[in-house]
Amino acid sequence: MATIKPFVAPTSGDQPWVDQIRQTLKTQLSVAIDTPSVSIFSVPKILKEEKLEAYEPQLIGLGPKHHFQTELYERMQQNKLTAVKRVLKPLQIPDIEDQIADKIKQVLPVVSACYDRYPEVEDEALAWLFAIDGLLLLDQLTAYIDYGLAIDEKDLIMLENQIPLIVLKEIHKAICGENADGEDFWESKFRYFCKSNSPFLLSKENIEFNRVNHLLDYMYQSIVNNEKSSSMSVSFRKPGSVPDVKPATEELLEAVIQAAGLIPGAKPFLGILESIEKLLYESNDDKTSIQEIRVPSVSELRDIAGVNFRLSPGDEGIRNVGYIDGLCYLPVITLNFDSEVILRNLVAYEKLMTKNSYMGGFGLELTEYVDFMCGIIDNAKDVKLLREEKIIQGNLRDEEIVALFNGIGRSLGNMSGESNFRKTVAELNKVYDSVPSVRFKNEVDKQVRASAKALTFLVSISGTLVLVREAVSKISPDPSGMLGQFLSEHVGVFSSLIQ
């Protein structure tokens, strides 16, 4: 039976689409499992451009997105079949089709709802695919408990590589019986793997496992739900979506460019004017692809403002951040070889769930933490200071940690409430900016930038207007009066700038 794809736009009239929707709803309603929310996403291109290998599996392709990827398939398919044999042989299960694939096929109508893009695979192949990949995941999680290793731990935690928990529960029922407690079985394996690989301390309290979507979701929930906190709504902005008030000089320069474009013979000078505008008025956000939160580095805060960093007391998580009486408290973070991949996928998952979860319950707490660390770590000295306080642990070298946090782009989402991180950043900036030497330097920098821009603008605009006038006079007079009209409209502004 071919998978019904109701989310493909109809090409032969409305009735086929109606039939598809009718059949899809009928099959989904027939499954005695609540339809889950979308929780397995294709990672956005903008994130992959930062570091592709952090989001696409390098060895193990799981699920419909990566199972058939040529290089991964050729390298791992026999290993997957061997893993299936390791799981099934002790249980004396001779046939994967009757006992496992058929059970998975029954829940496929709701499994497909876990994906942001409907899998382009027929039901029969999809059931076998999930059976093989689910059994491989079971084999690897068991091996991790028994031997402390897996084929590739970071591939197992990647967002695009997740296997829905719905599938894993059906596999457990198939191999252990309908009455087997699949939640305890999978939770124990998820817990051990996540505790061993998470950069952060996990919640001591058990999370609601019946609300877990997959392995990455379990790690995420265990990290952020270590304490209760007030929920905050989140909004996202696109670059350039917030309008800026343009200074009068920029408006005048834009008017000169517009007028010059109307004058015959002035086109050669348009490039000069546009270059001047870009030089003077491009924002800092446009100058770099990696944006950071505005906060001084660890070493600057210590050496200039007298702020010291301390490890948060107790086994506290990412919500336990704060600044009190010259001390900034941070939770422990353990960074090893796979930590960057795990961090990036956790943050990507949080952002996408926050954007796409209609039920709420997702904020940007982990994202704000990573933004904060990106801001306070500029060099190896910053890492060394945090390592001395046991805030940073693990075997990743100082230079590698600097590269990690300097390579992650800042989020474009903001919580509407005042989170601990935003409050801490505001307090640190206030303390730092109040230092007399910093206040004096900021004022000098401000005046120098303003003077340099004004001087550059006046010299450039004066020279360009002279060139434009000469070009016009050589070609023809100004019969339409466009140039005269332009100069008369802006002469007041221009005169005030010169004064």
Secondary structure, DSSP 8 states (H G I E B T S, - for coil): -----TTS--SS-HHHHHHHHHHHHHHHHHSSS------B----HHHHHH-GGGTS-SS---HHHHTT-HHHHHHHHHHHHHHHHHHHTTTT---HIIIIIHHHHHHHHHHGGGBSS---S-HHHHHHHHHHHHHHHHHHHHHHHHHS--S-HHHHH-GGG---HHHHHHHHHHHH-TTS-HHHHHHHHHHHHHHHH-SS---SS---GGG--SHHHHHHHHHHTTS------EEE--TT-S-----HHHHHHHHHHHHHHHSTT-GGGHHHHHHHHHHHH--HHHH-SS---S---HHHHHHHH--EEEE-SSS--TT--EEETTEEEE--EE--TTHHHHHHHHHHHHHHHHHH-TT----SHHHHHHHHHHHH--SHHHHHHHHHTTSEESS--HHHHHHHHHSS---SEEESS--HHHHHHHHHHHHHHTSHHHHHHHHHHHHHHHHHHHHHHHHHHHHHHHHHHHHHHHH---TT-HHHHHHHHHHHHHHHHH-
